[in-house]
Amino acid sequence: MRASRARLRASAFPVLQCALAAGLAWWLANDLFHHSDPFFAPIAAVVSLGVAIGARLRRSLELVAGVAVGIGVGDLLISQIGVGAWQIVLVVALAMSTAIFVDGGPIISMQAGTSAVLVATLIPPDRGGGPDRMIDALIGGLVGILVVAFVPTHPVLRARVSAAEILGTAAEVLRLVADGLVANDPEPIVTALNKARSTQQEIDALRAQISGGEEISRVSPLYWRSRPRLERLSATADPIDNAMRNIRVLARRSLTLVRDDEILDPRLVDVIERLSHAVDVLRRTVLADPGQQPDRAEAARVLRSVAAAAKPELVHDAGISATVVFAQIRSLLVDLLQVAGLTRISASATLPPTVANPAYRPDL
C-alpha cells in the first residue's frame, strides 16, 4: 500500500493534466466545432500527454500523424471494399506500414492501426465523420501541447528529487559497505549491493524527467528562465549513473574482500565512511534552492578533502580486492566531483597521483 500511494502521489499532477486535456478537447470539438461524437479529440489529448513526463511533444505529433494515416487509409479502402475480416487485415497492414514508412516512432504505427480498426468496425465511412475525425485528433494533440505549456509540471523539481534520492541511496550503500568492512561481516555489504543494484530504474526515470523538463522549459513561457538550472542538472545525469556503476563494483569487490578475509588498511575504510558523508552533502546540494546551503562549492570542497586522502600508500602491499576497492573510490570521486560542477579533467586533478607521470597534473 505504501508503494501504491507513492506511485499515486508521483503521478497525481500528470493525471490531472490528462483529465483537463481530455475535457477541454471534447469541449472544443463538440461545442465549438460542433462535431458529432468527437471521441478522437479526448483520446488524442490523453495519449499525447500520458502519465510519463518525457517526450510529450513527440508523442503528440506521432499520435496526430498516426490517427491521420489510420483514418485516411481506413476511409479510402473501407469505402471501396466494405467491412469484413480480410478487409480489416488489409486496412491495418497498410495503415501501419504507411505509418512506419513515414516515421519509425512507437506511437504512430500503433495509433494508425487502432484508428484504422475503428474506421473499419465502429465508425465506417458510411456513418459519417470523414475529415472531422482527423480534425478531432489534431484538436486533441494541440490541447495536449497547450496543457504542457500553461499547466506545466515544474521542469526541475521532479528531476532534482530523483537525483537526490539516488545520491541518498549511494550514501547509504557506502555506509553499509564501511560497516561490513569494519566488522568483517558480509551481511551489510550484501544489503548494500542489493540497494545499489536497484537504482538503475531510478536512473532511467531521472533521465526521462530531465528530458521532460527540457521539453517543458522550451514550450512553457512560465519556465523559460529555468533553462540554465535544468542544463546544470542535466549535466549530472551521466556522472550519477557512472557513480552508481562504480559503487556496485566497489560493493562487489568489498564483499569478496571480506569473504576472502583479505587484510585491509583501516584508513581505506575511513575514506569510504568520509565519502558517504560527502555524498550526503552532495544530496543536500541537489535539493537546495539557488542561494541556499550547501551549494556546489561546499560539496566540491568536502569531496576534495576526501580525494586528498585517497593516496596510493593505502593499498601498499595490499591484495587484489583492496586495490580494486581503492581504484573504485578514486573513480567514484571523479564522478561525484563532476556532479558538484567540476569538469572531468579538474576532478581527476584533485586525486593524489599513483604514477610518476599522470595524464592530468595533480592540483593538490
C-alpha positions as CSV (number, residue, x, y, z in Angstrom):
1,M,0.0,0.0,0.0
2,R,2.9,2.4,0.7
3,A,4.3,1.8,-2.7
4,S,0.9,2.3,-4.3
5,R,0.3,5.6,-2.5
6,A,3.8,6.7,-3.5
7,R,3.1,5.9,-7.2
8,L,-0.2,7.8,-7.0
9,R,1.4,10.9,-5.4
10,A,4.1,10.9,-8.0
11,S,1.6,10.7,-10.9
12,A,-1.2,12.9,-9.4
13,F,-0.3,16.0,-11.4
14,P,0.2,14.2,-14.8
15,V,-3.2,12.5,-14.2
16,L,-4.8,15.9,-13.6
17,Q,-3.2,17.3,-16.8
18,C,-4.6,14.3,-18.8
19,A,-8.1,14.8,-17.3
20,L,-8.1,18.5,-18.0
21,A,-6.8,18.0,-21.5
22,A,-9.5,15.3,-22.3
23,G,-12.3,17.6,-21.1
24,L,-11.1,20.6,-22.9
25,A,-10.5,18.7,-26.1
26,W,-14.1,17.3,-26.0
27,W,-15.5,20.7,-25.4
28,L,-13.6,22.3,-28.2
29,A,-14.5,19.6,-30.7
30,N,-18.2,19.2,-29.6
31,D,-19.3,22.6,-28.6
32,L,-17.0,24.9,-30.6
33,F,-16.6,22.9,-33.8
34,H,-19.9,21.1,-33.5
35,H,-18.5,17.7,-34.4
36,S,-20.8,14.7,-33.7
37,D,-19.3,12.3,-31.1
38,P,-15.7,13.6,-31.3
39,F,-14.2,10.8,-29.3
40,F,-10.9,11.1,-31.1
41,A,-10.3,14.5,-29.5
42,P,-10.1,13.4,-25.9
43,I,-8.4,10.2,-26.8
44,A,-5.7,12.1,-28.7
45,A,-5.3,14.5,-25.7
46,V,-4.8,11.7,-23.2
47,V,-2.5,9.6,-25.3
48,S,-0.4,12.6,-26.3
49,L,0.2,13.5,-22.6
50,G,0.2,10.2,-20.9
51,V,1.4,9.8,-17.3
52,A,5.1,9.8,-18.3
53,I,6.7,13.2,-18.4
54,G,9.2,12.8,-21.2
55,A,8.8,13.3,-24.9
56,R,5.2,14.6,-24.8
57,L,5.6,16.8,-27.8
58,R,6.9,13.9,-29.9
59,R,4.0,11.7,-28.7
60,S,1.5,14.4,-29.7
61,L,3.0,14.7,-33.2
62,E,3.2,10.9,-33.6
63,L,-0.4,10.5,-32.4
64,V,-1.8,13.1,-34.7
65,A,0.1,11.7,-37.6
66,G,-0.9,8.1,-36.7
67,V,-4.6,9.0,-36.5
68,A,-4.5,10.9,-39.8
69,V,-2.8,7.9,-41.5
70,G,-5.2,5.4,-40.0
71,I,-8.3,7.3,-40.7
72,G,-7.2,8.3,-44.2
73,V,-6.3,4.7,-45.2
74,G,-9.4,3.3,-43.5
75,D,-11.8,5.8,-45.1
76,L,-10.2,5.3,-48.5
77,L,-10.2,1.5,-48.5
78,I,-13.3,0.6,-46.5
79,S,-15.5,2.9,-48.6
80,Q,-14.4,0.8,-51.6
81,I,-14.0,-2.8,-50.3
82,G,-16.5,-2.9,-47.5
83,V,-16.2,-4.3,-44.0
84,G,-15.1,-7.9,-43.1
85,A,-12.2,-9.9,-41.6
86,W,-9.9,-9.8,-44.6
87,Q,-10.7,-6.1,-45.2
88,I,-9.6,-5.4,-41.6
89,V,-6.4,-7.4,-42.2
90,L,-5.6,-5.4,-45.3
91,V,-6.5,-2.0,-43.8
92,V,-4.5,-2.4,-40.6
93,A,-1.5,-3.8,-42.5
94,L,-1.5,-0.9,-45.0
95,A,-2.1,1.8,-42.3
96,M,0.7,0.5,-40.0
97,S,3.1,0.1,-42.9
98,T,2.4,3.6,-44.2
99,A,2.9,5.0,-40.7
100,I,6.2,3.1,-40.3
101,F,7.3,4.4,-43.7
102,V,6.5,8.0,-42.6
103,D,8.1,7.7,-39.1
104,G,9.5,4.8,-37.1
105,G,8.2,6.1,-33.7
106,P,6.4,3.6,-31.5
107,I,3.1,5.5,-31.2
108,I,2.5,6.5,-34.8
109,S,2.2,2.9,-36.1
110,M,0.1,1.6,-33.2
111,Q,-2.2,4.6,-33.5
112,A,-2.5,4.2,-37.2
113,G,-3.5,0.6,-36.7
114,T,-6.1,1.2,-34.0
115,S,-7.6,4.2,-35.9
116,A,-7.9,2.0,-39.0
117,V,-9.7,-0.7,-36.9
118,L,-12.1,1.9,-35.5
119,V,-12.9,3.2,-39.0
120,A,-13.4,-0.3,-40.3
121,T,-15.7,-1.5,-37.4
122,L,-17.3,1.1,-35.1
123,I,-17.4,4.1,-37.4
124,P,-17.1,3.1,-41.0
125,P,-17.3,5.9,-43.6
126,D,-21.0,5.3,-44.4
127,R,-21.8,6.5,-40.8
128,G,-20.2,9.9,-41.3
129,G,-17.2,11.5,-39.8
130,G,-14.8,11.9,-42.6
131,P,-12.2,14.7,-42.2
132,D,-13.9,15.7,-38.8
133,R,-12.1,12.7,-37.2
134,M,-8.7,13.9,-38.3
135,I,-9.5,17.4,-37.1
136,D,-10.6,15.9,-33.7
137,A,-7.2,14.2,-33.5
138,L,-5.5,17.4,-34.3
139,I,-7.5,19.3,-31.6
140,G,-6.6,16.7,-29.0
141,G,-2.9,16.8,-29.8
142,L,-2.8,20.6,-29.8
143,V,-4.7,20.7,-26.5
144,G,-2.1,18.3,-25.0
145,I,0.7,20.7,-26.1
146,L,-1.2,23.7,-24.6
147,V,-1.7,21.9,-21.3
148,V,2.0,21.2,-21.1
149,A,2.7,24.9,-21.8
150,F,0.2,26.5,-19.5
151,V,-0.4,23.9,-16.8
152,P,3.1,22.5,-16.6
153,T,4.9,20.4,-14.0
154,H,8.0,22.1,-12.6
155,P,10.8,21.3,-15.1
156,V,13.4,20.9,-12.4
157,L,11.6,19.7,-9.2
158,R,10.9,16.1,-10.1
159,A,14.3,15.5,-11.6
160,R,16.3,17.0,-8.7
161,V,14.2,15.0,-6.2
162,S,15.0,11.8,-8.1
163,A,18.7,12.8,-8.3
164,A,18.8,13.4,-4.6
165,E,17.1,10.0,-3.9
166,I,19.8,8.2,-6.0
167,L,22.6,10.1,-4.1
168,G,20.9,9.2,-0.8
169,T,21.0,5.6,-1.8
170,A,24.6,5.9,-2.8
171,A,25.5,7.4,0.7
172,E,23.6,4.6,2.4
173,V,25.4,1.9,0.3
174,L,28.8,3.4,1.2
175,R,27.9,3.4,4.9
176,L,26.8,-0.2,4.8
177,V,30.0,-1.2,2.9
178,A,32.1,0.6,5.5
179,D,30.2,-1.1,8.3
180,G,30.7,-4.5,6.7
181,L,34.4,-3.9,6.3
182,V,34.9,-2.7,9.9
183,A,33.0,-5.8,11.3
184,N,34.4,-8.1,8.6
185,D,30.8,-9.1,8.1
186,P,29.4,-9.8,4.6
187,E,25.8,-9.2,5.5
188,P,25.8,-5.4,5.4
189,I,27.7,-5.5,2.2
190,V,25.2,-7.9,0.6
191,T,22.4,-5.5,1.6
192,A,24.4,-2.6,0.2
193,L,24.9,-4.4,-3.1
194,N,21.2,-5.1,-3.4
195,K,20.4,-1.5,-2.8
196,A,22.9,-0.4,-5.4
197,R,21.6,-2.8,-8.0
198,S,18.0,-1.5,-7.5
199,T,18.9,2.1,-8.6
200,Q,19.0,1.6,-12.4
201,Q,15.3,2.1,-12.8
202,E,15.6,5.3,-10.8
203,I,18.4,6.5,-13.0
204,D,16.3,5.8,-16.1
205,A,13.5,7.7,-14.6
206,L,15.8,10.6,-13.8
207,R,16.9,10.8,-17.5
208,A,13.2,10.8,-18.6
209,Q,12.4,13.5,-16.1
210,I,15.3,15.7,-17.3
211,S,14.1,15.1,-20.9
212,G,10.6,16.1,-20.0
213,G,11.8,19.1,-18.1
214,E,13.8,20.3,-21.1
215,E,10.6,19.9,-23.2
216,I,8.6,22.0,-20.7
217,S,11.2,24.7,-20.5
218,R,11.1,25.0,-24.3
219,V,7.3,25.0,-24.5
220,S,6.1,26.8,-21.4
221,P,6.9,30.6,-21.1
222,L,6.4,30.2,-17.3
223,Y,9.7,28.3,-17.1
224,W,11.9,29.7,-19.8
225,R,14.1,31.1,-17.0
226,S,14.7,27.7,-15.6
227,R,16.8,26.5,-18.6
228,P,20.2,27.2,-17.1
229,R,19.4,25.4,-13.9
230,L,18.0,22.5,-15.9
231,E,21.1,22.4,-18.0
232,R,23.2,22.1,-14.9
233,L,21.0,19.3,-13.6
234,S,21.1,17.5,-17.0
235,A,24.9,17.6,-16.8
236,T,24.8,15.4,-13.7
237,A,22.9,12.5,-15.2
238,D,25.8,10.7,-16.7
239,P,28.1,11.2,-13.7
240,I,25.4,10.0,-11.3
241,D,24.9,6.9,-13.5
242,N,28.7,6.3,-13.6
243,A,28.9,6.8,-9.9
244,M,26.3,4.1,-9.1
245,R,28.1,1.7,-11.5
246,N,31.3,2.3,-9.7
247,I,29.6,1.9,-6.3
248,R,28.3,-1.5,-7.5
249,V,31.8,-2.7,-8.4
250,L,33.1,-1.3,-5.1
251,A,30.4,-3.2,-3.1
252,R,31.0,-6.5,-5.1
253,R,34.8,-6.3,-4.5
254,S,34.3,-5.4,-0.9
255,L,32.2,-8.5,-0.4
256,T,34.9,-10.6,-2.0
257,L,37.5,-8.9,0.3
258,V,35.6,-9.8,3.4
259,R,34.8,-13.4,2.3
260,D,38.5,-13.9,1.5
261,D,39.5,-12.4,4.8
262,E,41.9,-10.1,3.0
263,I,44.0,-7.7,5.0
264,L,42.7,-4.1,4.7
265,D,44.3,-0.8,5.8
266,P,41.8,0.8,8.2
267,R,42.5,4.2,6.6
268,L,40.8,2.9,3.4
269,V,37.6,2.2,5.4
270,D,37.8,5.7,6.9
271,V,37.9,7.1,3.4
272,I,34.8,5.2,2.5
273,E,33.0,6.5,5.6
274,R,34.0,10.0,4.8
275,L,32.9,9.6,1.2
276,S,29.4,8.5,2.4
277,H,29.2,11.8,4.4
278,A,30.4,13.8,1.4
279,V,27.7,12.1,-0.8
280,D,25.1,13.2,1.7
281,V,26.3,16.8,1.4
282,L,26.0,16.4,-2.4
283,R,22.5,15.1,-2.0
284,R,21.5,18.1,0.1
285,T,23.2,20.4,-2.5
286,V,21.0,19.0,-5.3
287,L,17.9,19.7,-3.2
288,A,18.9,23.2,-2.2
289,D,17.3,26.1,-3.9
290,P,19.6,28.8,-5.5
291,G,21.4,30.7,-2.8
292,Q,20.8,28.1,-0.1
293,Q,23.5,26.0,1.6
294,P,25.1,23.6,1.0
295,D,25.9,24.9,-2.5
296,R,28.1,23.2,-5.2
297,A,31.2,24.9,-3.9
298,E,30.7,23.4,-0.5
299,A,30.0,19.9,-1.9
300,A,33.2,20.2,-4.0
301,R,35.2,21.3,-1.0
302,V,34.1,18.3,1.0
303,L,34.7,15.9,-1.8
304,R,38.2,17.4,-2.4
305,S,39.1,16.7,1.2
306,V,38.2,13.1,0.7
307,A,40.1,12.9,-2.6
308,A,43.2,14.2,-0.8
309,A,43.2,11.2,1.4
310,A,42.9,8.7,-1.4
311,K,46.7,8.1,-1.6
312,P,48.4,5.1,-3.1
313,E,50.0,4.1,0.2
314,L,46.6,2.9,1.4
315,V,47.0,-0.2,-0.7
316,H,50.7,-0.7,-0.3
317,D,51.3,-4.5,-0.4
318,A,47.5,-5.0,-0.5
319,G,45.6,-7.8,-2.2
320,I,43.7,-7.5,-5.5
321,S,40.3,-6.8,-3.9
322,A,41.6,-4.0,-1.7
323,T,43.4,-2.5,-4.7
324,V,40.2,-2.6,-6.8
325,V,38.2,-1.0,-3.9
326,F,40.8,1.8,-3.8
327,A,40.6,2.3,-7.6
328,Q,36.8,2.4,-7.5
329,I,36.9,5.0,-4.7
330,R,39.1,7.2,-6.9
331,S,36.8,6.7,-10.0
332,L,33.8,7.4,-7.8
333,L,35.3,10.7,-6.5
334,V,35.8,11.9,-10.1
335,D,32.2,11.1,-10.9
336,L,30.9,12.9,-7.8
337,L,33.1,15.9,-8.3
338,Q,31.5,16.3,-11.8
339,V,28.1,16.2,-10.1
340,A,29.4,19.1,-8.0
341,G,30.2,21.1,-11.1
342,L,33.8,20.3,-11.9
343,T,35.0,19.1,-15.3
344,R,36.3,15.6,-15.6
345,I,39.9,16.9,-16.0
346,S,39.6,19.1,-13.0
347,A,38.1,16.3,-11.0
348,S,40.9,13.9,-11.9
349,A,43.5,16.5,-11.0
350,T,42.2,16.6,-7.4
351,L,43.5,13.0,-6.8
352,P,46.9,12.3,-5.5
353,P,49.0,10.7,-8.3
354,T,49.6,7.0,-8.4
355,V,52.2,7.1,-11.2
356,A,55.2,9.2,-11.9
357,N,53.6,10.9,-15.0
358,P,49.8,11.1,-14.6
359,A,47.7,12.2,-17.5
360,Y,46.4,15.2,-15.6
361,R,48.8,17.2,-13.5
362,P,47.7,17.0,-9.8
363,D,46.2,20.1,-8.2
364,L,47.0,19.3,-4.6
